[in-house]
Amino acid sequence: MVSVLIVNDQSLQRLGLRMLLAGEPDLTVVGAAAGGAEAVRMSAALRPDVVLLDGRLSDPEGMETIRRIAQRARLSPVPAPVPALANTSAGTGEAPPRVLVLTSAGHEEYASAALRAGAGGFLLKDATPDELTAAIRVVAAGDAVITPGLTHALIDAVRQQRTPRPLSRVVALDALTERERDVLVAVASGWSNAEIAARLCIAPTTVKSHVSHILAKIGARARVQAVAFAYESGLVRPAA
């Protein structure tokens, strides 16, 4: 059972999302918050698997909310759960919740920053109910959900950046093996695991293992974050 915390400042939308998710046998809504501060408190108390956040990505509070939800579970003790809403299916609560952001088109630059803050995925607000429930399941499993159009826009935004490479990026890059660098370059080029396996003459399971090791070494939680890292570290050069 995947537990979900809904964060939306519109009461009707909170109700609609709750009713939608209640119809899914493997999803359960453990709470609903109207704002960022409330979302952080409820996330720490309820330990949901996924926080479904209505994105106000141009608002600094929204970015801080993502950061605190994604990181607080590692930094703070767990408060006593709220009895009526406590999540009994979240397991040990060791891992922080995964944040799935519902966003509007045209917010690519904010989405890039949100990924760095710890967001695990993005879905456009015009997504269908089936797309939303599928995305929640994917994010809960630890994978990333990024709509194709937003993925290309994010990669383009990273390519256009001309900021100096932080020392931490250089150090993390040095930790990668030669094969891991090859795989990361392929990931940054937009190849799927199957395509990487075919081009590098290795098994798809080996590619998946390499990607997992890369994410761990560079401190990333999502594949798109690895793409950003590849450009920011200088492993992949921006197009002219």
QUIJOLIN-V51599 format. One record per pair of residues at least 6 apart in sequence whose ideal C-beta (glycine too) atoms are under 6 Angstrom apart, sorted by the first residue. I is the first residue (numbers start at 1). J is the second residue. If there is no record, write none. Layout:
i->[I	I]
j->[J	J]
This chain:
i->[1	1	1	2	2	2	3	3	3	3	3	3	3	4	4	4	4	4	5	5	5	5	5	5	6	6	6	6	7	7	7	8	8	9	14	18	20	21	21	24	30	30	30	30	31	31	31	33	33	36	36	39	40	40	43	43	43	44	44	45	45	45	46	46	47	47	47	48	48	49	50	50	50	50	50	51	51	51	52	53	53	54	55	55	55	56	57	57	57	58	63	66	66	66	66	66	67	67	69	69	70	70	70	73	98	98	99	99	100	100	101	101	102	102	103	104	108	108	108	109	111	112	112	115	115	120	120	121	121	121	122	122	123	124	135	138	139	144	144	144	146	155	158	158	159	159	165	165	169	169	172	173	175	180	180	183	184	184	185	186	187	188	188	188	193	193	193	194	196	197	197	214	218	220	230]
j->[26	28	89	27	49	140	28	30	48	49	87	89	90	21	29	48	50	52	30	31	42	43	48	51	14	17	32	52	33	39	53	14	54	34	32	29	129	27	29	133	46	48	85	87	42	46	85	39	42	61	65	65	68	69	51	69	97	72	79	79	81	82	85	87	87	90	93	87	97	140	98	100	136	139	140	69	97	99	100	99	101	102	101	102	103	62	107	110	114	110	117	99	114	117	118	119	117	118	97	99	96	99	118	96	120	139	119	120	121	139	119	122	123	125	122	125	153	154	157	157	122	154	157	224	225	139	222	139	144	145	146	150	135	147	145	145	145	222	223	224	224	227	228	231	238	239	233	234	232	233	218	233	217	210	214	210	214	230	236	196	226	227	230	236	204	207	208	204	207	204	207	226	229	226	236]
